[in-house]
Amino acid sequence: RLRGEGLERALDSLDPRSRRIIEARWLTEKEAATLHDLAGEFGVSAERIRQIEAKALGKMKGVIGRQAA
């Protein structure tokens, strides 16, 4: 199983759009979605998807870091 309790808690800290992006890019058993795939889905640029992804990963890192402390 790919997801652990810490990962689930970190994902729960995200808004639905950010969570969808992270799951589609990193947590899928099939081929990961590209920035352009998600840009089309959300009607924004690929750069905006990259920005949302970076912010979400940073937030998740903070949540996981607090759990480890």
C-alpha positions as CSV (number, residue, x, y, z in Angstrom):
1,R,0.0,0.0,0.0
2,L,1.4,3.3,-1.1
3,R,-0.3,5.6,1.3
4,G,0.5,5.7,5.0
5,E,-1.2,7.6,7.8
6,G,1.2,10.5,7.5
7,L,0.6,10.9,3.8
8,E,-3.2,10.7,4.3
9,R,-3.0,13.5,6.9
10,A,-0.8,15.6,4.6
11,L,-3.3,15.1,1.8
12,D,-6.2,16.0,4.0
13,S,-4.5,19.4,4.7
14,L,-4.9,20.3,1.0
15,D,-7.8,22.0,-0.8
16,P,-9.6,19.7,-3.3
17,R,-7.8,21.2,-6.4
18,S,-4.3,20.9,-4.8
19,R,-5.1,17.3,-3.7
20,R,-6.3,16.4,-7.2
21,I,-3.1,17.7,-8.7
22,I,-0.8,15.9,-6.3
23,E,-2.7,12.6,-6.6
24,A,-2.8,12.8,-10.4
25,R,0.9,13.7,-10.7
26,W,2.4,11.5,-7.9
27,L,0.0,9.0,-6.4
28,T,-1.5,7.1,-9.4
29,E,-0.8,3.5,-10.3
30,K,-1.3,4.3,-14.0
31,E,0.6,6.9,-16.0
32,A,1.0,10.2,-14.1
33,A,-0.9,13.2,-15.5
34,T,1.3,15.9,-17.1
35,L,1.2,19.6,-16.2
36,H,-0.5,20.2,-19.6
37,D,-3.2,17.5,-18.9
38,L,-4.1,19.1,-15.6
39,A,-3.9,22.6,-17.1
40,G,-6.6,21.6,-19.6
41,E,-8.7,20.0,-16.8
42,F,-8.6,23.1,-14.7
43,G,-8.6,25.7,-17.4
44,V,-5.3,27.4,-16.3
45,S,-1.7,27.4,-17.6
46,A,0.7,24.5,-17.1
47,E,2.9,27.0,-15.2
48,R,0.0,27.7,-12.8
49,I,-0.4,23.9,-12.2
50,R,3.3,23.8,-11.4
51,Q,2.9,26.6,-8.9
52,I,0.0,25.0,-7.2
53,E,1.8,21.7,-7.1
54,A,4.9,23.3,-5.5
55,K,2.9,25.1,-2.9
56,A,1.0,21.9,-2.1
57,L,4.1,19.8,-1.7
58,G,5.6,22.4,0.6
59,K,2.4,22.4,2.7
60,M,2.5,18.6,2.8
61,K,6.2,18.6,3.8
62,G,5.3,20.9,6.7
63,V,2.5,18.7,7.9
64,I,4.7,15.5,7.8
65,G,7.5,17.4,9.5
66,R,5.3,18.4,12.4
67,Q,4.1,14.8,12.8
68,A,7.7,13.6,13.0
69,A,8.7,16.1,15.7
